[in-house]
């Protein structure tokens, strides 16, 4: 099985020399000293040890990477603030990630990837790091996500029981409850006493931090001001605002806007036709359809003008994640209350509007039997929440949160431990407060971790195969009729999701085992043939011993056979690595040895006709361009010896010394990985220059990545394997299915095209992982 990981950046046509990169366009283009300029996003980068032990990572290690990407700063596997993923990789600045996308190519394995290497044009060029995974289980996807078959129903029971929102008087007089109340984030921010309207307003710094439109920002140049610049007091009028959006090539654009006054009366409810072509109406959220919007003639500028007339100079706008609404309206308003920030939670998390309406107001909104949200209903809910907060004060809200922790037994946070934390008569333990517990997080699934941060995992697949994800309440599943539909849905839905799993199928029906075995045999033969060279002709009195030594300089020799069937003697040399065979061809083809001008060439077989093309493609593979192959090491060398030997090579990151499985000694060749392709090229010049005279090393650019090298070493025939004549006979006995092979080639090309199209639609700062799970093993 193979895992490929790649970065995502806004500048798509630039060379990809980082895994994930922050967008250069996220900083303002204006004066760098301007106070209103946007903060620069830090670059998110995944650095790896290319040659880990056996080039294999476990399902648990991959799951921890995904959890870190999903949770960012809230991930508990940290040491002194640095995320710890063990020895195999490091993800820097995970909190700056926008999203995670996991693409699964069902039925495709590492063997398929290299069998159809030339067909996977995008996959091999765009994805820089590749690792092997253990053989997949019956429920591979559940292993990766960590999903359990039984979902937690506590949250539904809590939401359906209004009485659980009431405060038990005994708990309030408990010392632990009082301590928890003091530490509650709402109390920490607002104190115990009631606050006025002005205290609930977001400051200018908070508006900047949470991406509200502000005068002077580079991305707000064409925004319209509401011109509400009058002085605001605790008696200023409140207006609830909510918008619905659709997806266009420019991102989210306005389709409906609702405004309600302080009495809850709707003073504006307008449908809006976007200026750009609509890609997705987002009906599930907005309730807007093509039919509803077809007769509408109102444009964005019309509602902007109407809002300016409706709002008095001291108007205060109230909304839930109001920054998104103002961005869609392309309007700037200085005085706002955002209920997603007013009802403060720890760890920077936010309550959903639906939850707050039920928990605080006892109102049901966004009911599942309705198509989409009602923006007027949501605007009224946000208005009433702000009014409730101002009327009853922060202590009342904080006490309600404590009661949630008591009655739900942490069901909203760590369902796996809800029955393990004792709750005595004295009230809840401090650990029962809503927070991400490290022990729980270790055992929780990714979808449960996402649920803690008010997110849902999006799962798109061609078939409902009984996967645990299909039935999980933590996931939103979309079942499609074909891969084409999966791609279409993914292009529309994935850019809106913070964590997505997209599954494509390799073939409408599973391949017969006989065909898979046949393909694997062919691949073993192909790599053996590509690593084999024919050398000659030699004179009748040639000496074999110096020739063995000469050709062993390029790498490990699996077998050497003298061919006497020809008019003059030839040698057939099978190397253990592809680089050695390529070095022999590049170095000695046309050379004069023992009085004979020889040719060094690969055997011409059906499977090696495209060998030159494959070698050329492997040479420019992003995983190989920073790595060089070196032969001539001593078996007694350790990694410390090698580090000392190559200490003068600049920007050397990793040394890989393969082990002989029998003797457990290091082999006489190694791979050196550098920070960049330029550093690798400079190292080659050093090793091939005068300083190499005493080292007696031969080297070139690597052709086989770490996991491919391991696969070849385990797959290629050993020294007792059949030679050229036996291989030719084996090819004839395989009875290849030509038509099926051509169909598979087309299928793999289509899979690659789908990955490319989806990859191109991912937002900036997205970690994208492609999984090739195969069937029952990694081959």
N, C-alpha and C positions, 0 to 999 in steps of 0.2 A: 504494500500500500504506500501511496505517496502523498505528501502534503506540500502544497505550494503556497507561499505567502507573498503578498505584494503590497506596495504602497499605492497611494492615490493622491495626485496633486492637481491643482487647477490648470497648470500649464501642461497640457497633455502631450505636446509635441517635443518637450525637452527630454534629453537623455535621462533614463531612470537610474540614478546612482544612489538613491536612498530608498528605504523601504516605504516610509510614510513621510510626507513633508507638509509642513504648515504652508498655507497659502500666502504668497508674497502680496497678493492683492488685498489681504485683510487689514493692512495698515493704510492709513490715510495718505493720499498723494500730495497733500498740502504741506504747509510749513511744519517741520518736525517739532518745533517749539510750541505749536498751537496746543492749548490746553484741551481743546475739544477733539484732537486727533485720536483715532481709535488705538487701543493697545495692540502691540504686535503679538501675534500668536507664536508660541514657541514651536519649534519643529518636533514632531512626533517621529521617533525613529526606533525601529526594531533592529538591534544588533544581535548577532548570533555567533556561537562557536560553530563554525561550518562543519568541522569534523568531530562530532560528539561520538561517544562510545557506540560502536555498531551503527552509527548514523541513524539511530532510532530514538524517538520520543514516545512516551506513554500517553494513553488517553487522558490520564490525570494531568499530565504536564500541559497538554494542549488545552484542557478545560480551564486550568489556572490562568493561562494566557488570555483566554476569552473572558474570564471573569474580571481580570485586571482591566482589559480593554472596556468592558461594560461598566465597571464601577469606578474606575479612575482612582481618585484620592481615597474613596471609601474602602478600597480593597485592603484587607488586613494583612496580606502576606508582604509586609514591608519591614525593612530594617533601617532604622535611622532615616525614615522618609523615602527610602529608595525601594521601589517594588522588587521583590525577590522571586524570581521564577526558577531558582536553581542554577545549574551551571550551563544550561543550553541556550538561554537567550536573555535579553534585557530590553524592556519596553520603556523608553524615556518619555516623560510628560504625557502619561496616558489620559490625564484629565483634559487634555486639549484635543482628544479624539472626538469627531462628530458622530461616528457610527461604526458599526462592525457588520460585515457581510460575509457569510459562510456559504460558499457555492459547492454543492456536492454533485459530482458526475457519477451517478449510480452505475455500477458494473464495470467502471474503468479502473485499471490498476496501473502500477508502475510499468509492468510489461507492455500494456497498451500504449502508454505514453511514449516509450522508446521504440516500440514497433511502428507507431505512426508519428514519429518525432517530427517529420517534415510537415505533416498535416496540422500539428498543433503550433501554428505560427505565432499566435498571440500569447498562448500559455507559456511557451518557452522563452519569449522575449520580455514579457511584462512582469513575470514572477521570479523574483531574484533568489529566494531561499527555498530549499526543498528538503524534506525529511521523510523518513519512513515511519510508519505506525505499525503497531502489532496487528495481527490478523483480526478482521472484523468479527464481531459476535452476531448473533441472530438479530439483535436490535442495536446496530452500530450507532445510529443517530442518538439514541437514548444514552449510550455510553459517553459520547462526546459532550452532550448537553448536560448529562447527569440527572436526567428526568426520572422520577419515580412513577410507578403506575397509578398510585392513589393520590389524587390532588387534595389540597386542604380546603375544607368547606367552612372553616371557622369564620372567614371574612364574610361569606354570604349570610351566615346566621347572625353575625353581628349587625350587618347592614339592615337586616330585616327585623331587628328587635330594638325599637326606639327606647325601651326602658333601660337598656344598657348605657344610655347616654347620661343617665342621672347619677349624681354623686352620692356615694354612701357616706353618711355623716361620720361613721366610725373611722373611716380611712383618713379623713381630714385631720383628725386629732392624733394620728399616729406619727411619731417623730420621723420615721423614714419617709412618710408621705409628705411631710412638711419640707424635709430636705430635698426631695424630688421636685416639689413645687418651686422651691428657690432656684433650682438648677434648670428649670424648664426654659427653653429658648425664648418663649413669649415674655416671661417674667424678666429674663435677662435683658431683653431689649426695651420693654415698656414699663417695667416695674409692676407693683401690685395695684396702684390706684388707677381709677378711670382716666382715660385720656380724651382730649378733644379731637376734632376733625383735623386740625393743623398738625398734630403730633403723628397722625396716620399717613400724612403725605410722604411720598418718596423724596429724598433729597436729590440734588443734582448729581452728586457722586453715585448714588444708588441707581439713578436712571441711566447714567453712563455705563455702570457696571452691568446692568441687566438689559442692555441693548435697546433702550428707548430712543426714538428719534429726537435729536437735539440740534439746535442751531449751531452751525459751524462744522458739523461732521461732514466728512467727504461724501459719505453715501446718502446724505440728506439734502444735497444741493437743490434739488427740484421739489422738495417737500413744501407743503402749504401750511402756514401757521394759522391756528385758530384765533390768534390775536386776543386771547383771553389773558390780559396782562394786569388786570385789576388786583388790588390787595385781597388776600384770602384770609378769612376768619373762621372761627368755629361755627358760625351761622351761614357760611357760604353754601349755595345750593349744590347738591350731589346729583350726578347724572350717571346712570348705568349704561355702559356701552358694550356691545358684542358684535363681532363680525364673523361671516363665513367666507371661506376662500375656495378657489379652485387652483389647479396646477396648470401653468402655461410654460412656454420655453423660458420665460423670465423668472420663473419660480411661482410663489403663491400670489394670486391676484384676487381682489375683492369681488364677491358676487352678491353679498347681502350685508346690510348694516342696520342695526337696531339701537335706538336710544330711548331710554325711559327716564322720567323725572323722579324727584324725591318721593312722590306719592305712588310711584309704580305705574304711572300712566305712560303709555307708549306715545312719544311725540314724533318718532321717525322710524319707519320700517321700509327700507327701499331695496329692491333688487337692482343689481348693477351688472352691466355687460362689460367684461374685460376688453381691453384694446388688443390683446394678443390671442392667438389661437389656443383654444382650451385642449389640453392633453388629457386631463382627468377632472371630472366634476367633483370628485371626492364626496359622492352622494352619501356614503355611509356616515360621514361626519356632518356635512353641510345640509343634506336634504335637497340640494339643488340638482336638477336634471336638465338635460338638453331641452326637453319640452317646456319646462318652467321658464328657462332663460331665453327661449327663442323670440318671443314678442317684445322683450325688454329693450328699451332704447336709452335708458339712463346710463350715463357714463361716470367715471370716477370724479371728474371735475364738477359734475352736477351735485353729487352728494357732499363734496368738499365745500361748495358754496352754501348749500343748505345748512350744514353743520355750523358754519361760521355765523349764520344768521340766528340760529336757534340758541347758541350758547352765550350766556351773559359774561361780562368781563371777569367775574370771580368764580366761574364754574369750575367744579372739581369732577373730573371723570373717574369713574370706578369701573374696573374690569378684572377679569381673571387671566393672567398672562397678557396684560393689556398692551405690552410692547408689540406683540404680534398683530393686534388689531390696528394700532397706530401705524405700523409699518405697512400694512395692507391699504390703509386709508391714505398713506403718504402725507400724514399731517403731524404737526408738532404742537403739543399742548404741555404747558409747564407744570400744571398741578394735577397729580394723579394719585389714586390709591389702587394698589394691585393686591387683590385678596389672596393671590397665591403666595405673596410675600408678607402680607399683613398677618396671616395665621402661620407664624414662623414654625418651622420644624428643625430638628437638629440635622447635622451633616449636610445642610444645604438642600435637603429634599423638599418637595412641595406636595400639599394635598391636592387631590383632584376636586374640581368644582362639584361634581356629582356627589362625592363623599361629604364635602362640607355642607352642602344643601341638606343632605339627609341627617348628618350628625348634629349640626347646629340649629337648623331651621325646622327639621322634621319634614322636609319637602322632598318629593320624588321628582327629579328632572332627568332628562336624557334617557327616558324609558326605552328598553330594548324593543318594545313593540312598535315604536315610531321609527320612521325612516329619517335618519339624520337628527341633528340638534335643532332646536328652535332658538334662534338668536335672541328673540324678545324674552323668552323664558329664562335664558341664561343671563341676560342683562339685568332682569329683575332679581334673580338669585344673587348676583354679585353685589347689587345695590343693598339688598336686605342683609347680606353678610356684613358689609361695612357698617351699616346702621346698628346691627346687633353688637358688633365689637365696640363701637363708640358708646352705646347705651349701657352695656353690662360690664365693660372693662376687661382687661387682659387676664385678671385672676380667674374670672368665670370660665374663660376659654381654656386656661391652663388646667383648671380642675377637671374639665371635661376630658382633656387628653389623658390625665391620670386615670380617670375612670375607664377609658378605653383600654389602657394597659391592664387594669385589674380584670375586667370582664372578658377580654379577648385572649388572655393568657399568652400574649405575644403573637397572636395569630396573624397579625398584619406584618410581623417582622421576621420571626424565626419559627415557622410552623413545625419544624422537626423537633424543637425542644419545648413545645408548649406544655407538655405533660411532665417535664423533668425539673422545672424550676418550682420549688415549693412555695405556696402562698399561704401564710399563716393568718391568724385572726388579726394580727397586728398590721396588716396591709401588705402591699406589693414590695418585693425586693427591688433594689435599685436596678438590677439586671433586667427587670421586666419592662423598663422604659423602652420606647421605640428607639432602637439603635441597631446597627449591624454588628452582631456578635461574631467574633473571630472563629470560635469553635463551630457555631452554626454555619457560618459562611463556607467553612472547609467542606462540609457535607452537603450543602445546599446545591440545587441545580442552578444552571445559569438563568433559567426562566424565573426561578424563585428570587434570585438576586436582583434581576431586573424589576420584579414586582415590588421589591423594597423601595426602589427609586421611582415608583409610579410609571413604569414602562412595561410594555408587553413584547414578547418575542414574536416576530412575524415569520410564519412558515408557509412556503409555497411549494407544492409538489404536484406531480402529474396524476398521482393515484392515492386514494385513501387506503393505505396498506396496513392499517391497524397500528401504525406507529403511535407511541405514547404521546408524542407531540400533538397528534390530531385530537386527542381527547383531553389534553391538559387545559385547565382553566387559565393558566398563566400565559398561554399562547393564543395568537390569532392565526388560524389556519385557513388557507385558500387552496382548494382542490381544483385542479385544472384538467381539461380533457386531453391536452397534448403539451409537448415541450414548447411549441410555438405560443400557446396560451400562457404557459408558465413565464416565458420571456416577456410577453406583453404585459402581464400583470406585475411582474417584477420591476419592469422599467417605470411603471406608474407608482407602485407602492413602496419599493425599497428606499428611494430617496427620502421618503417621509418617515421611515422607521429608524430607530436608533440601533436595533439589532435584528438582523434578518438571516434566515436560513432558506436557501433556494436549492431545490433538488431537481436536476435534469436526469433523464433516463438515457442510457447509452443505446438501447435497442428496445423495440416494442415488446420483444419476447426474449427471455434469457438465452444466451448462447449455449449450444450443446457442449457438454464437458469435453467431448472429443475434439471439437474445434479449438477450444481454449488450450488443451494439451498440445495440439498440433502447432498452434501459434507460439507457445512457449518453447517447444523444441526448435522451431525455426529461429527464434531469437537467440537461443543458446548457440546454435550453429553459426548464425550471422556474426555475433560478437567474436566468436572463436576465429572465424575466417577474416574478420577485419583486423584481428590482432596477429594474423599470420602473414609472413612474407616468404617469397621465393627468391633465392639469391643465386646468381650464376651468370654465365657458365664459368667453370673453373677448369684448369688444365688437369691432365690425367694424374700428375704427380703432386696435386695440391696437398697441403698439410691441414688436417682438421682441427688440431688442438688450438693453434693461434686464432683460427676463425671462431671457435667457440668463445674464446676470451674476448675477441673483438666485438662480437654481436651481443655478448652479455653486458657490455658497457652501457647499453641503452635501457636495460631493464631486465626483470625476471624472465628467464626462458623456461617455458613449460616443457617443451620438447624440441629436439633438433634431429632431423632425419636427412640422410643423404639420398638423393634421387638419382638412380642409375639407369632408369628407363629411357632417358634422353641420350642424345649423341655425346654430350659432354655432361659431367657431373653438375648437379644443382643441390642446393640446400633448401629444406623446408623448415622454417623456424616459427614456432608458435610462442608468442610472448604472453605473459600474464596480464599485461595492461596495454591498452590501445596506444598510449603515448610512446611506449618503447618501439612498437612497430612503425609508428609515424616518424620517429627520430631516425630509425634505421633507413627508411626510404629517403628522408630529406638529407641525410648525411652521406650515405654511401652509394646511392644510385648513380651510376656512371663512373664510379671510382675505379682505379687500377689497383687490384689486390693480388699478390702472388703472381704477378705477370699477366693477369687477365683483367680486361675491362668488364665489370659486372653490371648487371641490372638488379635492382632491388624493387620488387613489385608485389602487390597483393594477388592472390589467386582470383581469377575471373570466374565467378559463379553467379547464378541467378540472384542470389541474395546480396551480392556485393557490387552490383552494377551501379548503385547510387552511393557507393562508399565515399567518394570524394566530396559529394554534396553534403553528406551527413557529417563528415569530419570538419568541413568548412563551417557548417551550422553550429556544431559543438564548440568550435573555437571561439565563436562570437556569442555563445550562450552567456547571459548575465551572471550565472552562477560560476562560470569558469574564467571569466575575463579578469578576475582579481587573483587567480590562483595559478601557480606554476608547479610543474612536475620536475623533481630532481632525483637523479639516480647516481649511486656511487657511495652510499653510506656504509658504514661498518655495522655489522649485526650487533655489536656490543654497545652501540650508541643508545643513550637514553634521551628522553625529551629535554632534559637539562643540558646534556651535551650538545644537542641540536640547537637549543636556544643560545648557548654560548657561541657555537660555530657561526650562526647566522645573525649575531647581535648587531653587526654593522649594516644589515639591510634595513633601510628606512621603512617605517610604517608596517612592519610585519605584525600580524594579528594572531595567527594560529599556525601551529605545525602539526601535521598528521603523519604519524609513523605507523603504517599497517603492521599488524602482528601475524606471524605465521601460526596457523591454527594448531599445527603439530608440535613444533619446538617451542612455541610461545615467545620466540625471539622476534625482534623488529626485523622487517625486511630491509633490503638495501636501497630502497627508494622511499621518497616522502613527498608530501604536498605542502606547499607554503601558501598561505592565504594572506593577502595584503589589503590595506584599507581601500585602495582604488585600483583601477586598471592601469593608471599611469605609474603608480608605485610598483606594480607587478612588472611593468615593462622596464622600469629603471633597475629593478632587482635582477632581471634577466641580463641586462647589459653588464652589471657588476659580475655576475656569476660566469658569464661567457667571456669576460675580459681578462686582462693580465693577472688579476688577483686570483683567478681560478686555476692557475698553473700548478699550485701546490695542493689544490683540493681534489683534482681529478674527478670532477663532477660533470655530468651532462644534464641539460635541462631544456625545457620548452614550456609553452603555454599548456595548461591542463586541458584535457578533453573529456575526462570522466569526472563528474561531480562525486561528492563523497558517497552518497547513497547508491549511485550508479556503479561506482567502483566496487562497493561491497556486493552488490547484486551480480556483477560480472564475475567477481572472484568466486562466488558460490555457484554460479550458473555455468561458467565455461568448463569444458572438459579438462581433466587433469592430464598428467603426463602419460597415463595409460589409455587415454581416450583414443578413438579411431582417428586416423589421419585423413588426408584429402580424399583418397579413394573411398574410404568408408563413409565420409561425410556426403560425398556425391550420391552414394548408394542410399544413404538415409533420406536424402532429399526426395529421391524417386519414390521411396516407400511411403512417404507421408501423404501422398494423394491429395495435394492441396486443393481446397475449394476456391477456385479462382473467382467465381461470381460472388461468393460470400465475402471473400477478402476485399473485393472492390467495393461492395456495399458497406463494409466496415470502414473503409478508407473515407468514403463519402460521409458516413455517420460521424466519424471523428472530426472531420473538417467542419461539419455543421455545429457540433458541440463547441468547438473552438470559436466559431463565429458568434454563438450565443453568449459565451463567456465574454468575448470582446465587446459586444453590444451592451451587455449589462455592466461590465466594468467601466465602460465609458460614461454611463449614467450615474455612477456613484458620486456622492458629494465630496468636496475636498476633505482631507484629514479623515479618510475612511480606511480602517484596517480590513483588507480583503484576504480571505483564506479559501483556497480551493482544495477539496478533499477528493482523493481518488481511492475509494474504499475497496475496489475489486469485489471478489465474491467470498472466497473462504480463506484466502491468504494474500500476502503482499506481492506475490510474483506477478 
